[in-house]
Amino acid sequence: MRDALMPVAICDAKHEDLADIVRIERLCFSQPWSRGSFERELTLPFSRLAIARLESGTSGFLCRWLIAQECHILNIAVHPDLRRHGIGSRLLSWAVAEAQAKGATFITLEVRRSNLAARSLYRKFQFEERRLRRNYYGPGEDALVMERRVNTSR
């Protein structure tokens, strides 16, 4: 039975979380990031790598950059066995709240044009499709750039 109210904690990733992150990355993407790519993200002052943790362990992650007034989501993934439990929504909620708290005015991301489930999730979070990047993921694999304005009024 699917439970959209699973108790999920979102926290900063640490070096010891990288094995789980890389495992999830490889399960989710045909061209996964390397461990070195994630290690680099942990060192960049404008990058933040967060994990979604269940009692059973790491269930997903999100990597974002916050530069000037833009939050750019580089990577988000949920373990395939744990999808449709609200984990991706929790990660996105965390990113939107953080972007707002840090004064970002918009959030951007790229998504495979063919990834209808992800596009639907992003639309629920008020992301709008802005432009197309042809062959972004390789020949015949277009990306849609999606953007969400952030309400920074307090």
N, C-alpha and C positions, 0 to 999 in steps of 0.2 A: 504494500500500500504506500502511495506517495504521500509525504507529509510536508507541506509547504512551510510548516512552522518548526522545522528542525532547529535545535539550539546551535547557532553558529556564532563563533567569536571571530572578529576581524582584528588582526594584529600585524605589526611590522614583521617582515620575514628576517630571519637571521641566517648566517652562513650554514648552520646545521639544518635548515629547512630546504636547502637547495636540492638535495636528492629527491625529495617528494615533489618539488616544483618541476624539476626536469622530467620526472616520471610522468606527471600529469601532462606536461607539454608534449611529450612524445606520443601519448595516447590521443591527444586532441588535434594535432596538426601534422599535415603531410610534410611540411618543411619546418621542423621544430628549431627553436633557438638552442644554442649550445649552452652547456653549463657555464662556459666562460662569459657568454653574453649576460647571463643572470648575475654572475659574480661582478661584472662591470657595473651593472645597475645598482648593486649594493654600495658602490663607492662614489657614485655621482651625487653631488649635493642637491641637484634638482630632480633626482629620480627617487621614487618610493616604490618598494615592492612589498605588497601586503598579501597575507594568506588568510584564507577562510579555514577555520579549524573546527572540527566536530570532536566529540569525545573519542571517536575512532581514529582521528588524525587529520592531516591536511586534506581538504576536499577541493580546494581551488585557490586561485591567486589572481592578482591584478597588479600590473606594473604601469605606472604613470609618470609623466614628467610635468613639472609645474615651472614654467618659465614665463616671467613677466606676468601677464594677466591671462595666460592660456594654460589650461590643463589638457594634456594630450595623453589619452589612454593608448599605450603601446600594445598591451597584451592582456587578455583576460581569458581564463579557462577554468572549467569545472570538470572534475573527474567524470568520465562518461557514465559510470554507474550511479552517479549522484545528481545527474541533471534533473531539472524539473522539480526540485525540492526548494527553490527559492534562494539557493546559494549565489547564483549569478546576480540576482536582484539585490541581495545583501551587499555584495562587493560593489555594485554600481551605486547603491545608496551611499555607501561609505565614501566613494570617490566624489560624488556630487556634493555631499556635505563638507568634505574636506576642501574641495575647490571653492565653495562658497565661503567657508571660514578663512581661507587664505587670500580672498579678494580676487579670484579669477573671474573674468567676465564671460568666458565661454569654455566649453569642453569639446574636444574633437577626438575622432577615432576613425580608423579604416576598418571596413568589414568586407569579406568576400561577398560579391554580388549574389552568389548562389546560396549564401548562408541565411536562409529565410528565417530560421528560428532566432538567430542572433539579431537580425534586423528588426524582428517583431519585438524582442526584448528592449532594444534600444529605443524604438518608437514609444514604448510604454513609459520610458524615462524622458520623453519629449525631445529626443534626438531627431533631427531632420536630415534627410539626404540632400547634400549640397552639390556634390560633383562626382564625376567618375574618373578613376585612374585606370586606364586601359593596361592590361597585362601586368598589373602591380604585383601579383602573386605568381607570375610566370605566364607563358603563352596561353591565352584564352581564360585567364583567371583575373578578371577585373575586380577592382576594389571600389566601394562607394565610400566617400568621405562623408561622415555624419557629424553634425554639430548641434550642440545644445547651449543656449544662452543660460547664464547663471544669474539669478536674482541676488544681487549683492546688497540690497537695501536691508537694513537691520532694524 
